[in-house]
Amino acid sequence: MPGNPDYIIVGSGINALVCAALLGKAGRRVLVLEREREGEIGGCMKTAEITAPGFVHDVMATTFVLFVTSPAYAALGKDLARHGLEFAGTDTPTGVLRPDGSSLTFRTDRAANIAAFNAAAAGDGDTHGAQVSATEADAGLLFGLLGGGLWTRQTLTLLAREALKRGPRGLAAVLGGAMTPMRSWLESSYRSELTRALWAPWGLHAGLGPEAAFSGQMGRIIAFALEAAGAPIVKGGAANLTAAFRRLIEEQGGEIRTGADVAEIRVTTGAGGVNSGTARARGVMLAGGRELRAEIGVIASVTPDQLYGRLLPGGAERERAEYRYGKGNFQLHYALNTPPKWRTEGLGGVALLHLTPGLDGVSKASNEAERGLLPAVPTICVGQPTALDPSRAPEGQATLWLQLPEAPRQVKGDAAGEIDTPADGTWTEALREAYADRVQAILESHIEGFGDSVIARKAYSPADLEAMNVNLVGGDPYGGACTIDQFFLWRPFKGSVNHETVVRNLWHIGASTHPGPGLGGGSGYLLGRRLA
């Protein structure tokens, strides 16, 4: 790239790529810097043959329902498709399987879902239909707050309009209802334990346990999104999405450099220091000592630890010290010589299947992980990518993608009292494989001949995930705890305003900023649209 770029973006996750593409579309010159080498970009969007030759796995993130329903995709989808992006899906995005073999699946067909829920318990289907319709009716308000810039005239206008339409108390009632925990929502709405079990794990994918405020609203929104758009994956692997972004950004005159580890954000501070309000970002310095200048500013798609602990030492020290990270994740991948033969019929085409005893089981496992224990019966999310995209494995064979969203960052013990844990709480290879054995035993109880079908497996502990991506602090893929005190107006910090930082012309995006984690590219979209 001749001359200095208008913007330098640190990191190449979904938010960074969305922001870069929007700025490029508006004629801005953008340089994206990624510390990983060998041309790899994408943050948690990583695809590789990690088990056996010919078996393609999304190592971390895999499901793109939040992206295909996002404003970012509406703005960039056609361009990305032109550069090779394709999705694969199924009409059965999710389901639940309990230890006794009972199951319930959820389809992209509201009438079918109403019938299935009513069969589980009279009235549950009618409740589902009414609640999804209510989410549709409130979509403008809900998605305006979830995905819009909060400290903006647009959001103020939205709230004023809703208050006029509903009345102040009516608006307050809607916002108060959004604070309902998952447990309260499920127990007050559904009679069937099976229906409750279907939705109970989904709050975990938003970084929230079933007793957390707002988890019930996230459950309702996820139900609406899954029914509307399914649980699509990228054909050939998530890396094909990042490749499409790269081609689009380069077509617009932007540049992406890998192996470019940013060591410092360079600022002009004057006499007041970094936190004075007068400091201004002028560029970055790479680990090798090379300085790169930006004509307008710098955008950091990182966690607060990375931004204020490493890249901008001394910035927002108190706020960074108070910022909390959530539970870790545990990933497990399988290469199989045959598609899984579920002992319970009708599960082979489910995109994301949760194995759990139910609402109480999710609550118990989540609580154990939060207290530093390996859950005795973990909540297991089983993705079946080859059911959606057979190209990911040799013909007649299969892959499984497993995510366990309740893993302790530091291990204090085993809730089942079966696995020895290190005194210092670190995840060792032996601990990782012993926990993977626990998970595999659960799979073997549900899948006929599973052990004999395994060609290879690959496990990643929370420590392994952090080693792959420094922004996954303690294996937390959500950029920090998503409890209400660190969300909406208060993400990442209590005094945060949109994506501003303590330094002028330095902006902060990513999972640690509003509107939070996920593959929707929300913060990148909001800032890219604002700066374009």
C-alpha angles and dihedrals in degrees: 000000000000114000126358122317121239091233134020114205118201111212132016107232123131094282093049092049093047091049093047092049093049093047090048091049087057092052098260119141110236134189117195116199121201123183094208116095134220094054095292117150135161108080105227092007099092127149125189146142094256101155111033137342113283095021111111118200135185096225096204124352117034114152120078106187090120091052099048090049094045133103087238091062091045088056099040107021097098092048092049092048089052086057094052107275115150131166131212123205148164135221089239106062098169147004143164132238121193128203092259091058096254113140145178127196131202123216139194087250117089096199091052091049093049090051093047094048092047089051089054091051130348110261098015092103092049089051091051092051092049094047096048089048089051090051089051091051091050094041094109092056098037098046092038089060097036095048106022132088105268102205094053139108088240092061092044089053091048092053093045091051092048091048090052092049098043102024121246093278091046091054091045089052092053092048092045091050089054089064092064114124120238092249093053092047095049097043093048095044109037133047097192118085086208093058090047089050091053093061103028096085095049095078087063089065087060092049093256133119120222093261095051121111113256093019091109092055090049088052091054092047092048091050089052093047096046092049091048101042109010122218104296125188128198115264108249094009140307090279088074088066092053089047090054090050091050092052092047095048092047091047087057092053097262126130135219119200123191125198085040105130110189109218099178143007106230115225138177104229107169113194097321102069131224095308097045096098091238098078114112130199114236103170143299140281119224124222090257092058100258115138121215121195128214121206094213111011155300129272118200119202096189142102122277088254091059096041100045100023102045113008099038107022114200095022118128091344097167094046092048091050091053095047113108131209125213136229120310127247129233118208126199127182131190136196108204132191090219137019111272115275102217113205088217112068125238100033102100094091099044111120097206118016121184120212108203141129088239141260095334090045092054090047092050095047092045092050092048092052092047088054091052098259130130103245113249091217107020125201105250123201109200116198117195103200097169091057086064100030114024091184090080094076138029114278113290093011132096150205131221125206114202128189124185106192095188107071124134116242089213116027116226096170148311119284090210093049091229106102123065111230127202116259091233093053097238124144107247127186090252092051092047093052093044090054090046088054089056090053093046091053089058091050091050090055090058104033121063112237092354097152092053092049095057114107094173142337134205124198130194121196122203088264091053091051092052090048089056094046123020090206091066094082108198088349092299105149094188099071093245139340111316096210114138094259088063099040140078109000091007102053119145095351135008091247098042117133114199107300099327122128136197088273125068116244090016114110130188123216136159137080092317091063134062127320087027135218132346137081096282094102088224102154092042090051094048095049095039091053091047096049098038 
